[in-house]
Amino acid sequence: MASDTMSLEEFPDSTAITVNDDATDKTASDLAPVFDVPVNISAVLGKAHMSVAQLLKLNRGSVLQLDRKVGEAIDIFVNNRLVARGEVVVVEDRLGVTMTEIIKTEDSNA
């Protein structure tokens, strides 16, 4: 019975796999296929914990105390994943966020 498998030595040199050292050199054009993918970006000023009863007592003009201090960095999330920290800025008559720190996660391949 003939075997359908070949040993590594039996492969011709032309089928050898070469690794391109420049494979990690990416440009913006390499990302073109994902440019139109929508993402959800959130800038979190702070958090507060309260009971449902306390929540129901809130009215217009109520002050909700957050766990952050004035001047402390805010968290920037992309698709519910922390990616950066930043500061609130005013751009013309709107609020904006400037990124001051990019968060690299353990499982990112970048």
N, C-alpha and C positions, 0 to 999 in steps of 0.2 A: 504494500500500500504506500503510495507516494505522499510525502508530507507537503502541506500547503504553506508551511512556515519556512522562513530563511533565517540563517544566522546573520549577525551583524557583519561578519567578514564577507558574506556573499553579496552584499549590496554593492553595486558599482559606485565609483567615486562621484559620478555626476549626480547621484541622488542624495549626497551628503547635505545636511542642513547647516547653513551658516548663520551665525548670529550677527546682526548688524549692530555695531557699537554705537551708531548714530540713532538707534531706535528711541532713545530717551530724549533726543533733541526735538521737541514739539514746537510748533508754531500755532498762531491763532487760526490759521487756515485749516489745520488738522482737526479743529473742533467745530468746523462749519456744520456738520450734520446735527449737532445738538443746539445750535444757536436759537432755534425756534421752540425749544422745549420749555414750557412754562414752569416757573418755580415760585414758591410762596416764601416771601421774605417778611420776617417779623423783627421789630426792634422792641425789646422788652425793657421798659423803664424800671420795673421792679415787680414784686409780688406781695400779696397780702393773703392771710388765712383768716377765714371767718365762718361762722355757722350760717345756715340757711336763714335762721331768724334774724341775724344781724344784716344779712344781705337784703332781706325784705324791708328792713327799716331805712335803707338808703333812699334819699330823695334827691331831686335836683338841688345842687349846691352842697351836697354832703361831701365831706373831705375823707378820702380813703388814704390812710397812711401806708406807704410802701416800705419794703425792707432795705431800700437804698438811701444813701445820703446824697445831698446836693453835690454835684461835681464827680460823683462816682461813675465809673464806666457802665454803660448799658450793654446788654447781651444782644447780639444779632444772630438770628436763626435763619437758615435756609432749609425749607422743607422739614421743619421741626428739629434740625440738627444745629447745634452751636458751632458757628464758623468764625465769629469775630466778636470783638468788643469795640465800642466806640463812644462818641460824645454827641449829644444833641446840639445841632446848630440851626440857625435861622438863615434860610435862603430866600431872599426877597420877602414875601409875606407868608412863607410856609416853613414848617419844621422839616429838618433833614437830619441825617446821621452821617458823621464822618468816622470812618474806621481807623482806629488807633492801634489795633492788635489783631492779627490773624491767628486763629486757633488751629493748630495742627493736631489731628487725632492720631491715636496709635494705629488704627486700622486703615489709614489713608495710604495710598501707594505713591503719593506725590512727593 
